[in-house]
Amino acid sequence: MPSFDFTSEADMVALKNAVDVAARQIDNRYDFKGTSAKVELNEKDKLITLWGDSEFQLDQIKDLLFPALEKKEKDSVKRLDVQKIQSVSGNKAKQEMKIKDGIDSELAKKIVKLIKDAKLKAQASIQGDAVRVSGKKIDELREAIALVRSKITDFPIKDGNYRD
């Protein structure tokens, strides 16, 4: 019986590369000279931290970072959980963005419900942080992929681990 998995894993190498590109652009920009503007990636905690002198400067850093992220990995900005801006030591500002990895239980339930409500001849089951879809024919699985890709647009989902 053919099957495949819906997963969502962050490509940490691509994210690190994009953060490095944004950091180099920040270093080269004239309006950031002599300021505390910088961007850091903590791979262990899966956290991107923006530092700046003001909220406006943080927005400028995001304007550099987000296109770099999108260029390295499509829809990676949708993976970020942007936290509130914090004031740090006087007039400095800091903002953290958590990198969501894997499919959380709410989204997994939504995918399973989508497939069941569409009355496809495919079964979906939650397997940890992935959703396994199986069916008798490969065409039914392709319909499930097309359905989920068209309906779930707010989080990057990949299909893979095909089995026959």
PEKAZI-V967947 format. One record per residue. N is the residue number from 1. RES is the residue in one letter. PHI is phi in whole degrees, 0 to 359 (* if undefined). Layout:
{{N,RES,PHI} {N,RES,PHI}}
This chain:
{{1,M,*} {2,P,294} {3,S,207} {4,F,205} {5,D,240} {6,F,268} {7,T,226} {8,S,209} {9,E,242} {10,A,285} {11,D,275} {12,M,296} {13,V,294} {14,A,294} {15,L,296} {16,K,297} {17,N,297} {18,A,294} {19,V,295} {20,D,296} {21,V,297} {22,A,296} {23,A,296} {24,R,295} {25,Q,295} {26,I,296} {27,D,297} {28,N,273} {29,R,281} {30,Y,295} {31,D,287} {32,F,261} {33,K,295} {34,G,77} {35,T,248} {36,S,267} {37,A,293} {38,K,197} {39,V,227} {40,E,229} {41,L,241} {42,N,255} {43,E,292} {44,K,295} {45,D,270} {46,K,52} {47,L,217} {48,I,252} {49,T,243} {50,L,254} {51,W,238} {52,G,196} {53,D,277} {54,S,205} {55,E,296} {56,F,300} {57,Q,293} {58,L,298} {59,D,297} {60,Q,294} {61,I,295} {62,K,298} {63,D,296} {64,L,274} {65,L,287} {66,F,299} {67,P,297} {68,A,294} {69,L,296} {70,E,296} {71,K,292} {72,K,279} {73,E,215} {74,K,300} {75,D,64} {76,S,288} {77,V,292} {78,K,292} {79,R,281} {80,L,277} {81,D,255} {82,V,282} {83,Q,271} {84,K,290} {85,I,283} {86,Q,249} {87,S,273} {88,V,230} {89,S,39} {90,G,88} {91,N,256} {92,K,275} {93,A,229} {94,K,217} {95,Q,220} {96,E,251} {97,M,230} {98,K,277} {99,I,265} {100,K,279} {101,D,233} {102,G,87} {103,I,267} {104,D,285} {105,S,296} {106,E,297} {107,L,293} {108,A,298} {109,K,296} {110,K,296} {111,I,294} {112,V,299} {113,K,295} {114,L,302} {115,I,292} {116,K,291} {117,D,292} {118,A,282} {119,K,56} {120,L,283} {121,K,273} {122,A,222} {123,Q,252} {124,A,242} {125,S,221} {126,I,274} {127,Q,238} {128,G,70} {129,D,257} {130,A,223} {131,V,238} {132,R,265} {133,V,242} {134,S,227} {135,G,200} {136,K,282} {137,K,236} {138,I,294} {139,D,299} {140,E,294} {141,L,292} {142,R,296} {143,E,297} {144,A,296} {145,I,297} {146,A,298} {147,L,297} {148,V,293} {149,R,296} {150,S,281} {151,K,269} {152,I,262} {153,T,243} {154,D,265} {155,F,210} {156,P,287} {157,I,237} {158,K,243} {159,D,249} {160,G,190} {161,N,57} {162,Y,290} {163,R,226} {164,D,248}}
